[in-house]
């Protein structure tokens, strides 16, 4: 019995729908004569077997290529290794189909392998494969190369840009993010129209696990292309890095800068206070009665704003609270810092929202050394306040309520407007190098629902405990008022202490 795939020839079949509405294969010889091919058992010895599939209209709609040659499979293993469109390790024969993504993406890799190999059988069998590729894909490839040389691409041929494993260039609100291509997928939606999803690998760290994660960049036809018209490659939301610059030194400098920034990202292992100055994004949660058929599962939107001031970074807590933010990280201690995102997740004390803060906008906090000097109080009052604040030690476990109970330091400040109540809280935070977390009754009760007020208050107290912060609660005297026995006072009574 002949060995599988070692005969350096190919067989071609045409597959059509017959009068009985069944698929029927005919074998085509070199003279294009065709005859019925019910028995295809003799195919196993051929290096390549090709099926040209025709629709009822007699238009060819697909081509299937069975690669059986052990020499070509060896070239695939060594020159390509793997490809997302072909779920195989190339140890056994594989079938490829139109549009032959793997062959288009790795045309040059296979050609280089063919030129460098010393094995005559490998060279002969790869020559047979290239005969097929030039016949089936050559004209399309030439058009693609011409378009790419002019820095343009159409929506239909967008997938040819994104070769798995190659570096991609993306701008995130003006900050560069390098990603590694995994694959592409075309989809069509009622609301968005045609979309090409580019699946990318990046390096992530959630405070516990460092490794690889997946980020999807959506390229919408209606946004980036005028119908079927070509678009400039560099105008796309993401594109191969060689279309950003072909200067190897410039690319190397960028990679080293991003690798340094990535190490900063990976060093954020716990709660960290930083000063941020520049553009950021905050998570806008939809209203409770919000509904949209295409966005049923959304938990919010990232919207831009400018943040200047101290913020707290806490990746662990945002992953627990925000579904939108959870990324599946595959542990990899050797993950490349260069592929880390340009932002870290944190909380804005002023906006009271989870945010994305860009690492390039971070600077260390400069604490005032003589913070107490700016506080205009009697010296005896100042000494008492200072002693209370600086000697207070809170239990380390922010989740153990039994341990926390009664361990907080609560100070009620009262006085006329401008007497220094807010400044006292600010000074206490500054002197002890803690985050100041301000809030007010109006902010906590903005929906005028006691149940939501309680949820927000508990959440704020939990934040303050976890971050060892100074919580400034304005209008706190409302909680100390007496309940009223009068019509319409039920909601007010739900907020006061007794």
Secondary structure, DSSP 8 states (H G I E B T S, - for coil): ---TT-EEEEEEEEEEE-TTS-EEEEEE-TT--EEE----GGGGGEEEEEEEEE-TTS-EEEEEEEE--HHHHHHIIIII--BTTB---SSS-EEEETT-HHHHHTHHHHHHHHHH---HHHHHHHHHHHHHHHHHTHHHHHHHHHHHHTTEE-STTGGGG--TT-EEEEEETTEEEEEEEEEEEEEEETTTEEEEEEEEEEEEE-SS-EEEEEEEEEEEHHHHSSTT--EEGGGSSEEEGGGT---HHHHHHHHHHHHHHHHHHHT--S-EEEEEEEEEEEEE---TT---GGGTT---EEEEEEEEEEEEE-HHHHHHH-GGG----EE-TT--GGGB-SEEEEEETTTTEEEEEEGGGEE-----TTGGGG--S-HHHHHHHHHHHHH----S-TT-HHHHTT-S-------STTSSHHHHHHHHHHHTT--EEEEEHHHHTTT--HHHHHHHHHHHHHHHHHTT-EEEEETGGGGGS----STT-HHHHTTS--
